[in-house]
Amino acid sequence: MLEFKRFLDTKSQLYTGIDRFRAFKLFEKYKQNLDFSQKQTVFHIVGTNGKGSTGRFITQLLEGLNFKVGHFTSPHIFSFNERFFLNGDVASDELLENAHKELKELMKEDLERLSYFEYSNFLAPFIFKDCDFIVLEAGLGGEYDSTSLFKRDISVFTSISYDHIEILGDNLEDIARTKLKTMAKKAVIYEKQDENVLALAKKIACLKASELIFSSLDTDVKKYVKFYVKEYGLPAFLEKNLSLALEALSFYFSKDELIKAMKELKALKLRARCEKIAKNIYIDVGHNEGAARAMCDFFKGKKLNLVCNFFLDKNIFSILSILKPISAKIMLYDYESERKLASDEVFKIAKELDIACEKFTGIKDDELYLVFGSFLLVEKFLKGDF
């Protein structure tokens, strides 16, 4: 087994018991050899929903302009390699193994102190060392997230709402503050969200003397977005994320260059974002209220079998309430997980909401399905683990 895989086997992907300061202390110790170079431009993607697709759109648009681009994202569906997207494809085992050895040589015994996410994040400078642009997706937080340690040239804030409240808190302003405090000297924020979030963003921009712009695309560029959306049948939330990506790029590129990038843009290379995998099956890794609303908007007027399950830390009642108008019935998907699934709670809430609920047993050709939930649920479903 390769060294990096052996190392990962010793780490849990759970984020319980997070030491918010460990990564900062270690980065400070090694930052001379661990940060990205000043020649590289770094986009930092922060928010609650839409980080992965916004970052991937930025990546693919830059590739269309013939730049070398690296995109760090998390979590993954099938393999750890998916967290590193380099020049149009996921990183190879060989590249990851070499990066692991370089990081190990630098950090020596300190390597073992890193969490799963911290380790993956600290691999990025070695994997992306030859790139012109780096796109870093924050994990579940902001100011205490290890992606925030690196130099950041532009912050891209997607929609900010409630999620991971057991760590980030149950107050939207507090959640927004920890994310927005990562703001770089240049920043763009999705403008159609809670007014309190936008007001806080403006305040922080003023305190940090940051140039903050709101996502409002040039009319000519917007035409090409509409063409693209129609060609690939994108839901509204992906159109929004593409527009935000283009707005972020407008800091560095002209309108003509953005249009050129749009003309070169192919289908989104990212799995399970309202992805149609069969004539009657869609999959989506959304697992909070914001994602549920996006699904409701896209499938408005239709009824689907909702193949789902949730972890106990989610606001299940709220999520299922939002999804009720498009739910023909809930099909509870059980699978093995380090974290306890809320199967009994889902049955109970479904009864309260008057939604039919049963165990998932299989797919029928004449019914429509939405597989909705965590990355792990989608992975298990795609592997047929039921």
Summary of the structure (lengths in Angstrom):
residues: 386
radius of gyration: 20.6
end to end distance: 28.1
largest distance: 59.2
contacts: 1268
relative contact order: 0.12
helix: 47%
strand: 16%
